């Protein structure tokens, strides 16, 4: 049995003091090491809130979150920041790269902020990652001179610098055309296969979701669908996604 990397037990999130708004309701799930999971759902369904909680950027109102057997609820804010730097990587739709910096400077930026001036070993690692994402010829080029697809590749290289066990991607292809989006998705799936890195990808794109190993849909803060496209087939997967009924397809 694959190691369980992420475990959520009855996670709830409520915002507000006098006027309370509940965004997540008793969310429970387990994600094995190396799984490529798509998280889908309409706007306001709680996807971003759940991703922020998984990324240790926000805390649940109740419930338990274990990542790599570490209970995040027992960590202080400083410990959470250290945990993020060691175990998690982030890729966003708007990649938050610095346009006046070069490709390698952007990849090294998290190390620079967290630990100071990078040493030769980190420069070599950043160069290796840039080559891995297919940008060896762009290593010293300023970010604002790269295409959107190339910039997203830089963001992926940056996310990989600390060799995370879990990468959280929020609409990573949302700002790209179809060809560039497919190339970025190909790259993420190659990294998933090569390194056994777990990916959780938030997407509104059904075609992106169908390429995932597992699809979870949130509706009004609750898990409504949880199934495995390769097990049920593409046609059945599309039928499930288009259905208003809630579906769970637990792994055998």
Beta strands, then each sheet from edge to edge (+ up, - down):
strand 1: 4-15
strand 2: 21-32
strand 3: 36-40
strand 4: 62-67
strand 5: 70-71
strand 6: 88-92
strand 7: 166-170
strand 8: 198-202
strand 9: 214-219
strand 10: 222-227
strand 11: 247-248
sheet 1: 2+ 1- 4+ 5-
sheet 2: 6+ 7+ 8+ 3+ 9+ 10- 11-
end
